[in-house]
Amino acid sequence: MHEKESKVPDGMPVIRTIAMPADTNPSGDIFGGWLMSQMDLAAGNLAARHSRGRAATVAVEAMSFLSPVLVGDEVSLFARLAKAGRTSMRIEVEAWRRARESEETTKVTEAVFTFVAIDASGRPRALLPAA
């Protein structure tokens, strides 16, 4: 298990959102699946920008939940292109929470998402050269 970190990554988050009551399970806890979907959105945004087109999630490496997200928390998602191949991209995503009435931030989880650039037919396509 990773140690809790207190230094938010450099740069602006790809997504910043607020955890709402609709994102909870019957016990009032934020669903891990909601957090994973937010991370997939952040990674997908970066994948589309890098590939300059459509890209599909093909894998997610294991996630460990380090800290809970509570209703009202601000969740910031940071994404970084770790590696690009001919058609695929590995994107590292970190999720951080900030309690509504505080400036203290806590790392919630991290994962590596693998995306493949796809064409209009859903088939893999080569990544375009950098502009």
C-alpha positions in Angstrom: 0.0 0.0 0.0 1.2 3.5 -0.8 1.9 6.0 1.9 -0.5 9.0 2.1 1.0 12.0 0.3 0.4 15.6 1.0 1.9 17.3 -2.0 -0.5 17.7 -4.9 1.1 17.2 -8.3 2.3 20.2 -10.2 0.0 21.7 -12.8 -3.7 22.1 -13.1 -6.1 19.2 -12.6 -7.7 17.7 -15.7 -11.0 17.5 -13.7 -12.1 19.1 -10.5 -15.5 18.1 -9.1 -17.5 17.9 -5.9 -18.6 14.5 -4.4 -22.4 14.7 -4.1 -25.0 12.6 -2.2 -26.1 11.0 -5.4 -22.5 9.5 -5.6 -23.0 7.4 -2.4 -24.0 3.9 -1.5 -26.8 3.2 1.0 -24.3 3.7 3.9 -23.5 7.2 2.7 -20.0 6.5 1.5 -18.8 7.6 -2.0 -18.7 4.7 -4.3 -15.2 3.5 -5.4 -16.8 3.0 -8.9 -17.7 6.7 -9.0 -14.2 7.7 -8.3 -12.8 5.2 -10.9 -15.2 6.7 -13.5 -14.0 10.2 -12.7 -10.4 9.0 -13.2 -11.3 7.3 -16.5 -12.8 10.6 -17.7 -9.6 12.4 -16.8 -7.4 9.8 -18.5 -9.8 9.8 -21.5 -9.6 13.5 -21.8 -5.8 13.4 -22.0 -5.9 10.4 -24.4 -8.2 12.2 -26.8 -6.0 15.3 -26.7 -2.8 13.3 -27.2 -4.2 11.1 -29.9 -6.1 14.0 -31.5 -9.1 11.7 -31.9 -11.1 8.9 -30.4 -9.5 6.6 -27.8 -10.8 3.7 -25.8 -9.9 2.4 -22.4 -8.5 -1.1 -22.7 -7.0 -1.6 -19.2 -6.7 -0.2 -15.7 -4.0 -1.3 -13.4 -4.9 -2.1 -9.7 -6.2 0.7 -7.5 -5.7 0.9 -3.8 -8.0 3.3 -2.0 -5.8 5.2 0.5 -8.3 7.6 2.0 -12.1 7.9 1.8 -13.9 10.6 -0.2 -16.8 12.2 1.7 -19.9 14.0 0.5 -18.9 17.6 -0.2 -15.3 16.9 -0.8 -13.6 18.6 -3.8 -12.0 15.9 -5.9 -9.1 16.9 -8.2 -7.8 14.5 -10.8 -4.4 14.9 -12.2 -3.3 12.9 -15.4 0.1 12.5 -17.0 1.1 10.7 -20.2 3.6 8.1 -19.0 4.2 6.4 -22.3 3.0 6.4 -25.9 3.4 3.5 -28.3 2.3 3.2 -31.9 -1.4 3.0 -31.0 -1.6 3.0 -27.2 -1.0 5.3 -24.4 -0.3 4.7 -20.7 -1.8 7.5 -18.5 -1.1 7.9 -14.8 -3.9 9.4 -12.9 -4.0 10.6 -9.3 -7.1 11.5 -7.3 -6.9 14.0 -4.5 -9.5 15.2 -2.0 -9.9 18.5 -0.2 -12.5 18.8 2.6 -15.0 21.6 1.8 -13.9 23.7 4.8 -10.2 23.1 4.6 -7.1 23.6 2.5 -5.6 20.3 3.5 -5.4 17.8 0.6 -5.1 14.1 0.7 -4.2 11.6 -2.0 -7.1 9.2 -2.4 -5.9 6.8 -5.1 -3.9 6.4 -8.2 -4.0 4.1 -11.2 -2.5 3.6 -14.7 -5.0 3.6 -17.5 -4.1 2.2 -20.9 -5.9 3.7 -23.9 -5.8 2.7 -27.6 -6.4 5.3 -30.3 -9.3 4.1 -32.5 -10.7 5.1 -35.9 -14.4 5.7 -36.8 -14.9 1.9 -37.1 -13.5 1.2 -33.6 -10.3 -0.3 -34.9 -6.8 0.7 -33.5 -5.1 3.5 -35.4 -1.6 4.9 -35.2 -1.1 7.9 -33.0 -0.6 11.1 -35.0 2.9 12.7 -34.8 3.2 15.5 -32.4 2.2 18.9 -33.9 
